[in-house]
Amino acid sequence: MGKIAFIYPGQGAQKCFMGQDFYNMYPKCAEVFDKAGEALDVSVKDLCFRENPLLDQTQYTQPAMVTTCLGITAVLNDMGIYPDMTAGLSLGEYAAIAAAGGMDYVDAIRLVRERGVFMEEAVPAGKGAMTAVLGMEAAAIEKVLAEFEDVYIANYNCPGQIVITGMKEGVEAASVKLTEAGAKRCIPLVVSGPFHSVYLKEAGAKLREYMADVTFNELQIPYITNVTATYVSDKDEIAPLLEKQVCSSVRWQQSVETMIADGVDTFIEIGPGKTLAGFIKKIDRDVKVINVSCVEDLENVKEFIS
């Protein structure tokens, strides 16, 4: 049998009531939510289990997502299901690190709350933008963006889907050029800033300063960093990579390709939505992918990995 990877989605996958059925049925999950609420002095249960506008605000979205993902992970671990490695897209990397043993889950949840605040503060609302570019190869997109000083690639998601980021006017102008150069569509994303660009460098520096008080542990299994799409197995690498991750491209396609090359043939996406499963199917249709976002999904997991 090949290797198993736990993978975690990023911001944008959040939805109301995520994790509620796990919370109600599994004490291991309830413990994660309850301790997260105590650590943040915010009811993470209310954030996730009630309809409210805060769930889509970065500083609340991030801890809510990581809490949900790690709560579900605790249930899978309690069932005896563990991965050989982990990875996460942007925000999801924090869940991946905690699941790999690199830090306590409460520290991960505290850390992403501060990350969200720093990201919101980095650029005034409305100044930045992000757009998904569909149906165009990365090299062709990079060639067009070379003409712009304020637009960058934020995410290499999968073949035919790349996200660009930067100042709003630049992203809009680049979208026109990319369409003229052959992109099938350029779809503006509903985000509060130019994430994964140089404009978030200050947020990364603040995050690094905050991480001085976070204890990183020896990793029990490796995780894949978004920054280089390579394995991390040394705890001393975690903080500097997380600082860079805020303002660097997310190399998700390359990360998946790294794992497949190392023998991963089974991916378990943990958390709301099936975004990562969709990406992986476009990267390599021969690997298996399953999503665990509700209690009913648990029934299929053991059969899926047997």
Secondary structure, DSSP 8 states (H G I E B T S, - for coil): --EEEEEE--TT---TTTTHHHHHH-HHHHHHHHHHHHHHTS-HHHHHHS--GGGGSHHHHHHHHHHHHHHHHHHHHHTT---SEEEESTTHHHHHHHHTTSS-HHHHHHHHHHHHHHHHHHS-TTTEEEEEEES--HHHHHHHHTT-SSEEEEEEEETTEEEEEEEHHHHHHHHHHHHHTT-SEEEE---SS--SSGGGHHHHHHHHHHGGG------SS-EE-TTTSSEE--GGGHHHHHHHHTTS-B-HHHHHHHHHHTTEEEEEEESSSSHHHHHHHHH-TTSEEEEE-SGGGHHHHHHHH-
